[in-house]
């Protein structure tokens, strides 16, 4: 039996629990083998070479960078202070959420 929860002035809220019934035991779990991943070198020299090439360069869209440079030079790049401020605040909130964990 669960005692009632009192609310401020001592009046009990009517909560009660019924008797506990037993259930059938759970069958023993069977262990499952977890495969271990093969290292990149063992997967083949081509994969290792590809991984090295990808790691050597940054993922930059050079065409987009050139478009932005041209727009800045022409004075047609839209600089919106409100949008910049919104993005900075969103970044800060995301940063704070990662710091707390």
N, CA and C of each residue as an Amber inpcrd file, in Angstrom:
protein
   303
   0.8530000  -1.1690000   0.0000000   0.0000000   0.0000000   0.0000000
   0.8910000   1.2210000   0.0000000   0.5790000   2.1910000  -0.8180000
   1.3030000   3.4450000  -0.8940000   0.5030000   4.4800000  -0.1260000
   1.1830000   5.2020000   0.7520000   0.5050000   6.2520000   1.4990000
   0.0920000   7.3720000   0.5610000  -0.9790000   8.0700000   0.9250000
  -1.4450000   9.1910000   0.1290000  -0.4540000  10.3370000   0.1710000
  -0.4520000  11.1360000  -0.8670000   0.4170000  12.2990000  -0.9320000
  -0.3660000  13.4670000  -0.3600000   0.2480000  14.1840000   0.5720000
  -0.4500000  15.3110000   1.1820000  -0.1980000  16.5600000   0.3740000
  -1.2040000  17.4150000   0.3280000  -1.1220000  18.6550000  -0.4350000
  -1.2100000  19.8300000   0.5270000  -0.0980000  20.4450000   0.8520000
  -0.0750000  21.6560000   1.6570000  -0.7070000  21.5060000   3.0240000
  -2.0400000  21.6030000   3.1300000  -2.7310000  21.6080000   4.4050000
  -2.8900000  20.2520000   5.0450000  -2.3430000  19.2160000   4.4950000
  -2.4100000  17.8970000   5.1060000  -3.5000000  17.0100000   4.5440000
  -4.2900000  17.4760000   3.5720000  -5.3230000  16.6330000   2.9690000
  -4.6550000  15.6310000   2.0480000  -4.9400000  14.3640000   2.2430000
  -4.3050000  13.3190000   1.4580000  -5.0250000  13.1340000   0.1290000
  -4.2260000  12.9560000  -0.9240000  -4.7650000  12.6330000  -2.2360000
  -4.8660000  11.1200000  -2.2870000  -5.9710000  10.5810000  -2.7080000
  -6.1920000   9.1340000  -2.6580000  -5.4170000   8.3610000  -3.7010000
  -4.2020000   7.9520000  -3.3920000  -3.4110000   7.0940000  -4.2580000
  -3.1630000   5.7850000  -3.5510000  -3.3440000   4.7040000  -4.2500000
  -3.0320000   3.4080000  -3.6640000  -2.4900000   2.5080000  -4.7560000
  -1.7590000   1.4770000  -4.3590000  -1.1810000   0.5410000  -5.3150000
  -1.7650000  -0.8260000  -5.0530000  -1.9950000  -1.5720000  -6.1240000
  -2.5250000  -2.9170000  -5.9510000  -1.3810000  -3.8830000  -5.6540000
  -1.7410000  -5.1000000  -5.3240000  -0.7390000  -6.1130000  -4.9900000
   0.1350000  -6.4060000  -6.2060000   1.3740000  -6.7530000  -5.9470000
   2.3320000  -7.0590000  -7.0030000   2.1530000  -8.5120000  -7.4170000
   2.0710000  -8.7490000  -8.7150000   1.9750000 -10.1220000  -9.2190000
   3.2830000 -10.4860000  -9.8890000   3.7010000 -11.6980000  -9.7120000
   4.9570000 -12.1700000 -10.3030000   4.7290000 -12.5650000 -11.7570000
   5.7510000 -12.3860000 -12.5560000   5.7030000 -12.7760000 -13.9630000
   6.6740000 -13.9170000 -14.1950000   6.5710000 -14.5380000 -15.3410000
   7.4650000 -15.6460000 -15.6770000   8.8800000 -15.1150000 -15.8520000
   9.8910000 -15.8960000 -15.4480000  11.2710000 -15.4340000 -15.6090000
  11.6320000 -15.2930000 -17.0900000  12.5280000 -14.3760000 -17.3700000
  12.9820000 -14.1240000 -18.7280000  14.0240000 -15.1760000 -19.0910000
  13.9430000 -15.6740000 -20.3120000  14.9180000 -16.6650000 -20.7780000
  16.3030000 -16.0370000 -20.8340000  17.3160000 -16.8570000 -20.6100000
  18.6950000 -16.3680000 -20.6300000  19.0380000 -15.8430000 -22.0190000
  19.7150000 -14.7370000 -22.0520000  20.1180000 -14.1370000 -23.3170000
  21.3070000 -14.8930000 -23.8950000  21.3030000 -15.0250000 -25.2070000
  22.4380000 -15.6790000 -25.8560000  23.3760000 -14.6010000 -26.3770000
  24.6700000 -14.7340000 -26.0810000  25.6140000 -13.7140000 -26.5370000
  25.7330000 -13.7140000 -28.0560000  25.9040000 -12.5270000 -28.6240000
  26.0510000 -12.3740000 -30.0610000  27.4530000 -11.8390000 -30.3260000
  28.1390000 -12.4590000 -31.2410000  29.4930000 -12.0120000 -31.5790000
  29.4180000 -10.7110000 -32.3590000  30.2250000  -9.7570000 -31.9750000
  30.2860000  -8.4760000 -32.6560000  31.4830000  -8.4840000 -33.5920000
  31.2400000  -8.2770000 -34.8910000  32.3810000  -8.2880000 -35.8110000
  33.2640000  -7.0710000 -35.5900000  34.5440000  -7.2700000 -35.7070000
  35.4820000  -6.1570000 -35.5570000  35.7750000  -5.5880000 -36.9400000
  35.7430000  -4.2690000 -37.0960000  36.0000000  -3.6840000 -38.4120000
  37.4610000  -3.8590000 -38.8100000  37.6620000  -4.0740000 -40.0840000
  39.0210000  -4.2350000 -40.5940000  39.6780000  -2.8690000 -40.7120000
  40.9620000  -2.7490000 -40.4080000  41.6460000  -1.4690000 -40.5840000
  41.6640000  -1.0650000 -42.0570000  41.8030000   0.2260000 -42.3150000
  41.7590000   0.7350000 -43.6870000  42.8390000   0.0970000 -44.5550000
  44.0090000  -0.1230000 -43.9900000  45.1000000  -0.7100000 -44.7720000
  44.7650000  -2.1300000 -45.1930000  44.0510000  -2.8760000 -44.3320000
  43.7000000  -4.2470000 -44.6620000  42.5880000  -4.2940000 -45.6990000
  41.7950000  -3.2190000 -45.8430000  40.7030000  -3.1860000 -46.7980000
  41.2160000  -2.9920000 -48.2130000  42.4390000  -2.6330000 -48.3530000
  43.0200000  -2.4900000 -49.6800000  43.8120000  -1.2080000 -49.8010000
  44.8350000  -1.2450000 -50.6190000  45.6700000  -0.0510000 -50.7890000
  44.9090000   1.1060000 -51.4380000  43.8940000   0.7960000 -52.2490000
  43.1280000   1.8650000 -52.9020000  42.3380000   2.6670000 -51.8690000
  41.7510000   1.9680000 -50.8930000  40.9860000   2.6480000 -49.8590000
  41.9020000   3.5020000 -48.9910000  43.0630000   2.9930000 -48.6770000
  44.0220000   3.7510000 -47.8750000  44.4720000   4.9980000 -48.6310000
  44.6950000   4.8710000 -49.9440000  45.1100000   6.0150000 -50.7600000
  43.9850000   7.0410000 -50.8400000  42.7420000   6.5790000 -50.9580000
  41.5980000   7.4840000 -51.0160000  41.4360000   8.2330000 -49.6920000
  41.5920000   7.5290000 -48.5890000  41.4830000   8.1630000 -47.2720000
  42.5600000   9.2220000 -47.1010000  43.7450000   8.9460000 -47.5690000
  44.8470000   9.9110000 -47.4660000  44.5730000  11.1400000 -48.3230000
  44.0320000  10.9320000 -49.5230000  43.7460000  12.0500000 -50.4220000
  42.6350000  12.9350000 -49.8580000  41.6100000  12.3260000 -49.2880000
  40.5010000  13.0940000 -48.7190000  40.9630000  13.8770000 -47.4950000
  41.8130000  13.2790000 -46.6880000  42.3050000  13.9430000 -45.4870000
  43.2610000  15.0920000 -45.8110000  43.8660000  15.0660000 -46.9840000
  44.8510000  16.0830000 -47.3460000  44.2240000  17.4080000 -47.7460000
  42.9730000  17.3750000 -48.2250000  42.3650000  18.6230000 -48.6800000
  41.0780000  18.9130000 -47.9150000  40.8140000  20.1940000 -47.7280000
  39.5940000  20.6140000 -47.0340000  38.4080000  20.5350000 -47.9920000
  37.2110000  20.2560000 -47.4780000  36.0360000  20.1900000 -48.3500000
  35.5310000  21.6030000 -48.6700000  36.1150000  22.2240000 -49.6810000
  35.7840000  23.5960000 -50.0360000  35.1880000  23.6150000 -51.4350000
  34.0740000  24.3180000 -51.5780000  33.4560000  24.5090000 -52.8850000
  34.1130000  25.7350000 -53.5160000  35.1360000  25.5010000 -54.3210000
  35.9190000  26.6100000 -54.8710000  35.0840000  27.4880000 -55.7990000
  34.1140000  26.9180000 -56.5090000  33.2570000  27.7290000 -57.3740000
  32.4410000  28.7250000 -56.5470000  31.8980000  28.2660000 -55.4170000
  31.1160000  29.1450000 -54.5450000  31.9960000  30.2410000 -53.9490000
  33.2100000  29.8990000 -53.5840000  34.1390000  30.8870000 -53.0450000
  34.4140000  31.9690000 -54.0900000  34.6060000  31.5750000 -55.3320000
  34.8540000  32.5480000 -56.4010000  33.6390000  33.4390000 -56.6280000
  32.4170000  32.8700000 -56.5450000  31.1960000  33.6720000 -56.7010000
  31.0950000  34.7200000 -55.5940000  31.4190000  34.3220000 -54.3780000
  31.3540000  35.2540000 -53.2460000  32.4080000  36.3470000 -53.4100000
  33.6100000  35.9880000 -53.8190000  34.6670000  36.9870000 -54.0380000
  34.2380000  37.9940000 -55.1060000  33.6520000  37.5060000 -56.1920000
  33.2070000  38.3780000 -57.2700000  32.0940000  39.3060000 -56.7900000
  31.1330000  38.7750000 -56.0090000  30.0370000  39.5950000 -55.4870000
  30.5610000  40.6600000 -54.5230000  31.5430000  40.3050000 -53.6980000
  32.1420000  41.2910000 -52.7950000  32.8640000  42.3840000 -53.5770000
  33.5880000  41.9870000 -54.6240000  34.3170000  42.9610000 -55.4360000
  33.3570000  43.9000000 -56.1630000  32.2140000  43.3690000 -56.6280000
  31.2260000  44.1750000 -57.3490000  30.3220000  44.9780000 -56.4210000
  30.3260000  44.6380000 -55.1270000  29.4400000  45.3170000 -54.1890000
  28.0240000  44.7810000 -54.2260000  27.8400000  43.5750000 -54.7690000
  26.4870000  42.9960000 -54.8730000  26.2350000  41.9010000 -53.8470000
  27.1940000  41.6440000 -52.9860000  26.9940000  40.6090000 -51.9540000
  26.0840000  41.1760000 -50.8650000  24.9640000  40.5050000 -50.5740000
  24.0170000  41.0580000 -49.5940000  24.5160000  40.8670000 -48.1560000
  24.8730000  41.9580000 -47.5310000  25.2990000  41.9080000 -46.1320000
  24.1290000  42.4160000 -45.2960000  23.5010000  41.5130000 -44.5620000
  22.3420000  41.8400000 -43.7400000  22.7220000  41.6870000 -42.2770000
  22.9040000  42.7790000 -41.5550000  23.3230000  42.6900000 -40.1500000
  22.3940000  41.8390000 -39.2830000  21.0900000  41.8940000 -39.5220000
  20.1470000  41.0970000 -38.7150000  20.3800000  39.6050000 -38.9300000
  20.6220000  39.2190000 -40.1630000  20.8840000  37.8040000 -40.4570000
  22.1910000  37.3540000 -39.8290000  23.2040000  38.1870000 -39.9120000
  24.5010000  37.8590000 -39.3110000  24.3560000  37.7130000 -37.8070000
  23.6190000  38.6290000 -37.1760000  23.4060000  38.5600000 -35.7250000
  22.6320000  37.3040000 -35.3400000  21.6080000  36.9610000 -36.1160000
  20.8330000  35.7460000 -35.8390000  21.7110000  34.5050000 -35.9100000
  22.5580000  34.4450000 -36.9230000  23.4330000  33.2800000 -37.0750000
  24.4470000  33.2050000 -35.9460000  24.9710000  34.3540000 -35.5120000
  25.9330000  34.3600000 -34.4130000  25.2780000  33.9050000 -33.1140000
  24.0450000  34.3510000 -32.8780000  23.3360000  33.9360000 -31.6630000
  23.0080000  32.4490000 -31.7070000  22.5970000  31.9470000 -32.8710000
  22.3020000  30.5220000 -33.0060000  23.5550000  29.6990000 -32.7570000
  24.6820000  30.1520000 -33.2820000  25.9410000  29.4500000 -33.0720000
  26.3010000  29.4280000 -31.5930000  26.1000000  30.5580000 -30.9150000
  26.4230000  30.6410000 -29.4880000  25.5520000  29.6940000 -28.6770000
  24.2440000  29.6500000 -28.9850000  23.3560000  28.7430000 -28.2620000
  23.7410000  27.2840000 -28.5000000  24.1270000  26.9730000 -29.7210000
  24.5630000  25.6060000 -30.0200000  25.8470000  25.2930000 -29.2620000
  26.7380000  26.2460000 -29.1810000  28.0050000  26.0780000 -28.4780000
  27.7480000  25.8460000 -26.9900000  26.8400000  26.6260000 -26.4060000
  26.5120000  26.4630000 -24.9830000  25.9420000  25.0760000 -24.7250000
  25.0620000  24.6040000 -25.5970000  24.4530000  23.2930000 -25.3860000
  25.4950000  22.1780000 -25.4280000  26.5530000  22.3560000 -26.2050000
  27.6160000  21.3420000 -26.2610000  28.5280000  21.4340000 -25.0430000
  28.6690000  22.6200000 -24.4730000  29.5220000  22.7850000 -23.2940000
  28.9200000  22.1350000 -22.0610000  27.5850000  22.1060000 -21.9650000
  26.9210000  21.5810000 -20.7720000  26.9760000  20.0650000 -20.6950000
  27.1890000  19.4060000 -21.8090000  27.2060000  17.9340000 -21.8070000
  28.5680000  17.3910000 -21.5690000
